[in-house]
Amino acid sequence: MFKFSLDTIIFYVQNVDLLRAFYSDVFNLHIIEEYESTWALLQAGHCNLGLHKIGAQYWDESKGTFKFDNNTKIVFEIEEDINQVREQLINKGVAMREIKTFDDYAYWLCDGEDPEGNVFQIKQRK
């Protein structure tokens, strides 16, 4: 049996520079590598986040800012108070939803969106 270890999650994005700045500034992710506004790799704990410029054939410039409807969510676990982190993100202009949890679940959860509509979640152990 092979052993697999998740190394990188790649988002295909319209504006690599915008999202590289978002994830490095808002989440303090370290930039490992970048290439001419078409690729950026950021260290996100035990896994990397890759930002790859989407091919022009997949988006229509006439529709304005790109918002991709996808079924992927990245999750950042935090140790700080989720209420304070959520408030700080909102103050930075990040779109954040309400904090929630589930019965018999050990975490508080809060979803947000990056500038291109990719959903992320912050979670804090109760």
Residue, then its C-alpha position, 0 to 999 in steps of 0.5 A: m500500500f502506498k502512503f500519501s501525504l497532502d502537499t499542496i492545494i491549488f486554486y485556479v484564479q484570475n488575479v494571482d497577485l491579488l490573491r497572493a497579497f490577500y493570503s500573505d497579508v490577511f493570513n500571514l502565509h509565507i510566500i515560497e515561490e512566485y512567477e510572473s503573476t501566473w503562479a504563487l506558492l504559499q506555506a500554509g502549515h503542513c500544506n501549501l496553497g498554490l495560486h495558478k492563473i486560470g486559462a483565459q478560455y475559462w473566464d469572460e473578461s466582460k463579466g468583470t471581477f472573476k468569482f468562481d463557484n466551486n465546491t472546495k473550502i480550505v480550513f485554517e485552525i486557530e488558537e486565538d478567540i474566533n470572535q476576535v479573529r473574525e472581527q479583525l478580518i472584517n475590519k480588513g474588509v474580508a467578507m465573513r459569515e456568522i460563527k457557528t457550531f454543531d451539537d457534540y462538535a469540538y469546534w467553533l466555525c466561521d466561513g469567509e471568502d477571498p476576493e475571488g469568492n473562494v470559501f475558507q473557514i477558520k475554526q477554534r477548539k471550544 
